[in-house]
Amino acid sequence: MTTQTQSDLLAALNTLKAKEWVDLTHTFGPDSPHFFMFEDAEFKTLFNHDDGFFAQQFSFAGQYGTHIDAPIHFVRDTRYLEELELKELVLPLIVVDKSKEAGADPDFTCSKDDLLAFEKENGTIEEGSFVALRTDWSKRWPDSESFCNKDKDGNNRIPGWGLDALKFLFEERGIKAVGHETFDTDSAADFRKNGALHGEYYVLEQDTYQVELLTNLDKLPTKGAVIFNIVPKPEKASGFPVRSFAILP
């Protein structure tokens, strides 16, 4: 590496550090909301400072807290988490704000028409982007009852993506990945109607990843930010808690 290259790299880093950084990740623990089929996380103290050092043991499903799903999570014979390339995890970020719609209707399902309306106001969704659906559902965290939002029949009432919207994003706009503030890609209404998470399967079938249970999307601009999804590399993992953050323009 030449001195000029080193200088350019450090200058870029200083530029980034001068920007505003926004954490998009929930702090999670044993009592945090999670997918109903998973056991609660368990945090155990192995040694404390009386032993000379503090060390803990953590037990939780890979899809716990703000987390990243690798393609293998739903699709056979596809990539594990460790196989995602570093540059895939850093992308231009577009935030589609549908918080008013979700606030008025917890069964809100983002459609292609919703995205076309978004584009009419904000311009075309650029190829290669990470598109996050803002519903402000994250503001219910960490209250599990509020987050699951069950009706009198025990059904979750949670907003999400519609399959037509996802197909539009990947097939017509050429985006790279998606994220959202809820447990699942699909709205709970679509899941009840279809009996399966068709939207989530479709996203992961594109040989890409998604990030679930994002937060602080309300602190981001519609366009211009960059998202970083920093995650460990457990062997043959389908997903893992992620530290997602955005750097604002």
Summary of the structure (lengths in Angstrom):
residues: 249
radius of gyration: 18.9
end to end distance: 28.0
largest distance: 66.2
contacts: 761
relative contact order: 0.23
helix: 33%
strand: 24%
